[in-house]
Amino acid sequence: DCFFLCDCVLNFFTSIEDPESGIQVYDLRTISKTYALGWFPLDLVSSIPLDRIVCALSNFGSSEIRFLKFIRLLKVFRILRMLRIATRLEEEFGHLL
């Protein structure tokens, strides 16, 4: 969970590619706005240890179990996104390793 939270913070400072021109954007305001309106909500929800919070606050009814499964599914999407980024980085910079 800590790793994912650190990744959330780093995404606010990581350059993005302009979809129209294909040029890297380094302006922090543009990067922050794009991330906040894009992947940030999913990243934040999947980073917070909600499963532990729900466990501590409830007696585990069926609705809580469904909620925990949903949260785990969000984490899977997050991991898949990170794998896609890692693949792209390896394609771009693999020759440097």
N, C-alpha and C positions, 0 to 999 in steps of 0.2 A: 504494500500500500504506500509506503514511503517513497519507493521508486516512482510510482505513478504520480504522486503529488509533486515530486521534483520535476518530472517530465512536464506537468501542467505549467509550472513556472517557466521552464526553459522554452516552451512553445511561444510564450509572449515575446521572446527575444530572438527567435529563429527566423531567418529570412524566408520569404515565400516567393513563389513564382507568379508573376502576373499572367493570368490565363489568356489575355488578349495578345500581349507582346512576347511572352515567354521570357521576359527579363526578370532577374532577381530583384525583389523589393526589400530594402533595408530600413525603411522608415518605420520606427517603433510604433507610432500612432496607427499607421495602416496595418501593420502586423497584428497589433493588439486587437484592433477592431475586427479584423478578419477572423482571428482565432476565437474571440469572444462570441461572435455571431455564428461561428461554425461548429468546430469540434469541442470547444471548451465545456459546454454543458454536459455532454456525454462523458468527457474525460473527468470532470469533477465528480459526477455521480459515481462513476466506476472507480474512482480513487478513494473515496471516503469509505471506511470500513463499516458500512451500514449493516452488514450481516451481524457483526459483533454488537452493534448498538441495539439492533432488534432483539438479539438473544438476551441481552442484559435487561431489556425493558419488558419482555413479554413472557408468556407461558407457552409459546409455540402452538398457536392455533393453525388451522389450515391456510388462512389468509396470510399469515406471517411466513409460512413455508413457501407459498407461491411468490411472495415478495422477494424472499432470499434467492429463489431460483432466477427471478428476473434480474436481480442485481448481478448475479454470477454471469448471466448471459451478456450483460453490458460489459463486464470485464473481458469476456471472450472477444467481443467486437473490438475492444481496445487493444488487446494483444494482437489480433489479426491486422489492425491498422499499423501497429508498431513493426510487425513482420514485413508489411508492404514497404514501410519507410526504410527498414534495414536492407531490404532487397534493392531498393532504389539507390541507397548509399553505396552498396557493394558494386552495383553497376557503374556508378559514377567514379568511385574512388578505389575500386578493387585493385587497380594496377599499382596503387601506392603502398599496399600492404605487403 
